[in-house]
Amino acid sequence: MNRGRRGGGSVVGGAGRRTGEGRRAGGTVLGSRPAYTVRLLGGARSGPDAPVAGRVVPWLRVAAAYAWRLILLGIVVYGVFTVLGRFQLVAVALFLALVVTSVLRPLADLLNRVLPRPLSVAVALVGSLLLVLGLLALVGNAVAGQSATLANEFRGGVHRIEVWLQHPPFRLSLGRLSDLQRQVTNYITTHRSSLLSSAVSQLGRVVEVITGGALALFASVFFIHSGERMWSWARDQLVPSRARPAWDRAGRAAWRTFAGYTRGIIIVAATNAVLVGIALLVLRVPLALPLMLLEFFAAFVPLVGSPVALGVATIVALAGRGPLTAVAVLVLIVVIGQIEGHVLHPLVMSWAVRLHPLVVAVSVIAGSIVAGVIGAVVAVPFISVVWSVLRALRAVPP
């Protein structure tokens, strides 16, 4: 009996060994489906014994896999921008509403501690609107009060520019300057009808701007009052239950990045405007307050807006105060650019997604090509939000 048991055990052990050997040799287990081999067309093999012409380089295979995904992503982005281009007014109004919400939401939450929610939203919106209108009225009164003085200064400035152009390195004669003035006058006289038609068309643009502003203000009321409930309702109606945690994570990351970028760029723009205003007042450049306001709004276009606004200030300084003041404003452009790039952005924008300067430059140029000034303004926050969403979705949830 013991021999039989030992014999049976050896049989079982032998069968187990044969089974293991069979699994190692052919990869087939008793009772399983037979393995089928797939032959490549033309008899090519993809293993290590395959000929060189039949192999696929690993990095080429990875590049091809990423290439078609990037092509698909490009098609989706192009479609999104095409749809937004068709509804540009609505898209810009909603973007402005999100900007207003990101700025006034903390103020409304603070007022909500002592006031009801609707009243706190109304106080925040009406107070900020009155502040903006008061600032515009102050600038308008300053320009209107100095209109006569500014006219005299600009007439003298134009004469100084003519005298300056007659000296090296330009050496333009009086006849050449008279020809240039005559050409400008003839152009205005010849194209008077087209200029008037373009001015009339700009009136339609003004109506669109007013309509977009009203829509942005109307939407910001609901975003500030109950933005979370609107997001929860849209998520529950459009997203399957299993995908809702990922959407919540992406939504929180997107809003945190957008709000941080918006508040940061407002702080940077206000700081630039204050520095420019102080410098222009010290240099006694005309139209200091309007140029200060122009610098504030131009700073919303990264890397490009501030130099353009200060270039306008340089032209005004050249016409109003002369070449030396214009050179001083040019030096101001360099100094403020260094302060903005090396001090303000690293300190203020630290809570938002920090992008490489090359990415910012490419984004601004691409946005301006697609949608002009609006695209240049929207490009950097859009890229920042997309990058933060990708990081949030790629991270492992806790």
BAMIVEX-462829 format. One record per residue (C-alpha): residue in three letters; x negated, y negated, z. Coordinates in steps of 0.05 Angstrom, whole numbers, padded with zeros to 5 digits, always signed. Each point is the difference from the previous one (the first is absolute). Last residue first. Layout:
AlaXYZ...
***
This chain:
Pro+00136-01206-00045Pro+00009-00005-00076Val-00061+00019-00041Ala-00024-00059-00041Arg+00009+00001-00075Leu+00069-00032+00004Ala-00026-00058+00042Arg-00061-00010-00043Leu+00042-00001-00063Val+00048-00049+00032Ser-00058-00045+00020Trp-00027+00000-00071Val+00067-00017-00030Val+00011-00057+00049Ser-00069-00030-00013Ile+00009+00006-00076Phe+00067-00037+00005Pro-00028-00052+00048Val-00057-00014-00050Ala+00044-00002-00063Val+00057-00044+00024Val-00034-00068-00007Ala-00035+00015-00066Gly+00065+00031-00027Ile+00038-00063+00017Val-00052-00043-00034Gly+00006+00039-00065Ala+00039+00065+00000Val-00041+00055-00033Ile-00064-00038-00016Ser+00002-00037+00067Gly+00009+00066+00037Ala-00059+00031-00036Ile-00045-00059+00016Val+00022-00001+00074Ser-00008+00076+00007Val-00068+00000-00033Ala-00025-00055+00047Val+00030+00034+00062Val-00029+00068-00019Leu-00069-00032-00011Pro+00006-00036+00068His+00011+00068+00034Leu+00066+00005+00035Arg+00015-00010+00073Val+00067+00030+00020Ala+00030-00047+00052Trp-00019-00008+00073Ser-00069-00029-00017Met+00029-00055-00045Val-00014-00057+00048Leu-00072+00014+00019Pro-00029+00029-00063His+00041-00047-00045Leu-00015-00063+00040Val-00075+00006+00010His-00038+00026-00062Gly+00047-00013-00058Glu+00038-00060+00026Ile-00060-00035+00030Gln-00041+00013-00063Gly+00056-00027-00045Ile+00008-00060+00046Val-00074-00017-00007Val-00002+00009-00076Ile+00062-00041-00013Leu-00024-00054+00048Val-00063-00007-00040Leu+00044-00014-00060Val+00038-00051+00042Ala-00066-00035+00016Val-00016-00001-00075Ala+00067-00033-00013Thr-00015-00052+00054Leu-00065-00017-00035Pro+00033-00001-00069Gly+00052-00054+00017Arg+00054-00013+00051Gly+00068+00005-00035Ala-00013+00033-00067Leu-00057+00045+00024Ala+00037+00015+00065Val+00063+00019-00039Ile-00042+00046-00045Thr-00033+00031+00060Ala+00067+00011+00034Val+00024+00037-00062Gly-00063+00043+00005Leu+00017+00011+00074Ala+00067+00029-00021Val-00033+00046-00052Pro-00054+00022+00050Ser+00055+00018+00051Gly+00043+00039-00048Val-00051+00046-00030Leu-00032+00045+00053Pro+00068+00020+00029Val+00064-00032-00027Phe+00037-00021+00064Ala-00054-00054+00010Ala+00034-00041-00055Phe+00060-00014+00045Phe-00042-00031+00055Glu-00048-00035-00048Leu+00058-00034-00034Leu+00026-00024+00068Met-00068-00031+00015Leu-00002-00031-00069Pro+00067-00031+00014Leu-00026-00027+00067Ala-00066-00027-00027Leu+00032-00037-00058Pro-00059-00047-00007Val-00069+00022+00025Arg-00024-00039+00061Leu-00060+00046+00011Val+00021+00010+00072Leu+00072+00011-00022Leu-00022+00050-00053Ala-00042+00038+00051Ile+00056+00003+00052Gly+00051+00022-00052Val-00046+00054-00028Leu-00012+00029+00069Val+00074-00002+00018Ala+00019+00032-00067Asn-00052+00055+00009Thr+00026+00016+00070Ala+00072+00001-00025Ala-00018+00046-00057Val-00039+00048+00046Ile+00057+00002+00050Ile+00051+00012-00055Ile-00045+00055-00030Gly-00002+00035+00067Arg+00075-00004+00012Thr+00013+00029-00069Tyr-00054+00054+00005Gly+00023+00023+00068Ala+00073+00002-00021Phe-00016+00039-00063Thr-00046+00049+00036Arg+00049+00013+00057Trp+00058+00006-00049Ala-00036+00051-00043Ala-00025+00041+00059Arg+00069+00002+00032Gly+00032+00021-00066Ala-00051+00054-00013Arg+00010+00031+00068Asp+00075-00005-00006Trp-00003+00032-00070Ala-00042+00057+00027Pro+00049+00011+00058Arg+00059-00002-00049Ala-00024+00054-00047Arg+00034+00058+00035Ser+00066-00037+00005Pro+00004-00015-00074Val-00007-00073-00019Leu+00052-00045-00033Gln+00057-00011+00050Asp-00039+00010+00065Arg-00058-00043-00025Ala+00044-00056-00025Trp+00038-00002+00066Ser-00063+00001+00041Trp-00031-00056-00041Met+00062-00043+00007Arg+00002+00014+00074Glu-00073-00021+00008Gly+00011-00065-00038Ser+00057-00023+00043His-00005-00074+00015Ile-00065-00018-00034Phe+00015+00038-00064Phe+00073-00024-00001Val-00019-00074+00004Ser-00059+00012-00047Ala+00048+00022-00055Phe+00038-00066+00001Leu-00064-00042+00001Ala-00029+00040-00058Leu+00065-00007-00039Ala+00001-00075+00011Gly-00073-00006-00021Gly+00012+00041-00062Thr+00058-00044-00020Ile-00041-00063+00011Val-00058+00028-00040Glu+00048+00020-00056Val+00028-00070-00002Val-00071-00028-00004Arg-00014+00047-00058Gly+00061-00027-00036Leu-00029-00070+00011Gln-00065+00027-00029Ser+00037+00012-00065Val+00017-00073-00003Ala-00073-00018+00009Ser-00019+00049-00055Ser+00051-00033-00045Leu-00028-00069+00016Leu-00071+00023-00014Ser+00023+00031-00066Ser+00034-00065-00020Arg-00059-00044+00019His-00050+00043-00038Thr-00022-00054-00049Thr+00000-00057+00051Ile-00036+00040+00053Tyr-00052+00025-00050Asn-00010-00070-00028Thr-00012-00028+00070Val-00050+00055+00016Gln-00036-00010-00066Arg-00003-00075+00011Gln-00030+00009+00069Leu-00053+00047-00029Asp-00014-00049-00057Ser-00009-00056+00051Leu-00049+00042+00039Arg-00039+00014-00064Gly-00001-00074-00018Leu-00025-00018+00069Ser-00058+00047-00008Leu-00008+00066+00037Arg-00070+00009+00030Phe+00018+00066+00036Pro-00064+00013+00040Pro-00011-00058+00008His+00042-00063+00002Gln+00063-00017-00040Leu+00040+00053+00038Trp-00012-00037+00065Val+00028-00065-00028Glu+00062+00037-00023Ile+00006+00034+00068Arg-00006-00068+00035His+00056-00028-00044Val+00044+00060+00017Gly-00015-00012+00074Gly+00019-00073-00004Arg+00067+00019-00030Phe+00006+00055+00052Glu-00014-00047+00057Asn+00051-00051-00025Ala+00054+00054-00007Leu-00017+00029+00068Thr+00008-00068+00034Ala+00068-00010-00033Ser+00024+00070+00018Gln-00026+00000+00072Gly+00068-00001+00034Ala+00030+00049-00050Val-00056+00051+00009Ala+00004-00003+00076Asn+00076+00003-00002Gly-00001+00061-00044Val-00051+00036+00045Leu+00042-00015+00062Ala+00063+00024-00036Leu-00034+00065-00019Leu-00022+00011+00072Gly+00071-00015+00026Leu+00029+00049-00050Val-00047+00054+00024Leu+00016-00013+00074Leu+00075-00003-00014Leu-00004+00068-00033Ser-00040+00029+00058Gly+00052-00025+00050Val+00059+00025-00042Leu-00030+00069-00007Ala-00023+00010+00072Val+00063-00031+00030Ala+00046+00042-00044Val-00036+00064+00017Ser+00003-00016+00074Leu+00074-00015-00005Pro+00015+00066-00035Arg-00040+00039+00052Pro+00030-00032+00062Leu-00047-00048+00037Val-00048+00008+00059Arg-00042+00060-00020Asn+00023-00007-00072Leu-00043-00062-00006Leu-00063+00043+00002Asp+00028+00050-00050Ala+00019-00058-00046Leu-00071-00028+00005Pro-00031+00068-00014Arg+00046+00008-00061Leu-00016-00069-00028Val-00065+00015-00038Ser+00013+00071-00024Thr+00072-00018-00017Val-00019-00060-00041Val-00050+00042-00040Leu+00053+00055-00009Ala+00050-00052-00025Leu-00053-00028-00047Phe-00009+00070-00029Leu+00075+00008-00006Ala+00005-00065-00039Val-00059+00019-00045Ala+00033+00067-00017Val+00068-00032-00013Leu-00029-00053-00046Gln-00044+00051-00036Phe+00056+00048-00016Arg-00025+00021-00069Gly-00071-00007+00023Leu+00015+00043+00060Val+00023+00055-00046Thr-00063-00006-00042Phe-00043-00002+00063Val+00031+00065+00024Gly-00008+00033-00068Tyr-00073-00020-00004Val-00012+00027+00070Val+00034+00066-00019Ile-00040+00006-00065Gly-00065-00015+00037Leu+00017+00054+00052Leu+00011+00051-00055Ile-00066-00019-00033Leu-00035+00004+00068Arg+00029+00070+00011Trp-00022+00020-00070Ala-00070-00023+00014Tyr-00005+00031+00069Ala+00007+00071-00026Ala-00046-00016-00059Ala-00053-00026+00047Val+00004+00062+00043Arg-00008+00045-00062Leu-00058-00042-00024Trp-00033+00003+00068Pro+00006+00076-00001Val-00030+00009-00070Val+00046+00045-00041Arg-00032+00063-00028Gly+00016+00030-00068Ala-00058-00033-00039Val-00051+00025+00051Pro+00021+00073-00009Ala+00038+00033+00057Asp-00040+00045+00047Pro+00012-00047+00058Gly+00074+00006-00009Ser+00045-00038-00050Arg+00001+00051-00056Ala+00014-00012-00073Gly+00033+00056-00042Gly+00027-00048-00051Leu+00058-00019+00044Leu-00014+00016+00072Arg+00017+00069+00025Val+00045+00006+00060Thr-00010+00061+00044Tyr+00057+00035+00032Ala-00004+00031+00069Pro+00045+00059+00015Arg+00055-00013+00050Ser-00010+00027+00069Gly+00016+00070+00026Leu-00072+00020+00012Val-00043-00063+00003Thr-00036-00030-00059Gly-00060-00048+00005Gly-00040+00045-00046Ala-00063+00016+00038Arg+00012-00032+00067Arg+00071+00023+00005Gly-00020+00069-00025Glu-00057+00003+00050Gly+00047-00020+00055Thr+00050+00053-00022Arg-00056+00051-00006Arg-00023-00017+00070Gly+00071+00004+00026Ala+00010+00067-00037Gly-00065+00025+00030Gly+00021-00023+00069Val+00067+00034-00009Val-00035+00063-00023Ser-00050-00005+00055Gly+00055-00009+00050Gly+00035+00061-00027Gly-00064+00040+00006Arg-00013-00023+00070Arg+00071+00016+00017Gly-00006+00066-00033Arg-00065+00014+00036Asn+00033-00018+00065Met+00056+00047-00017
***
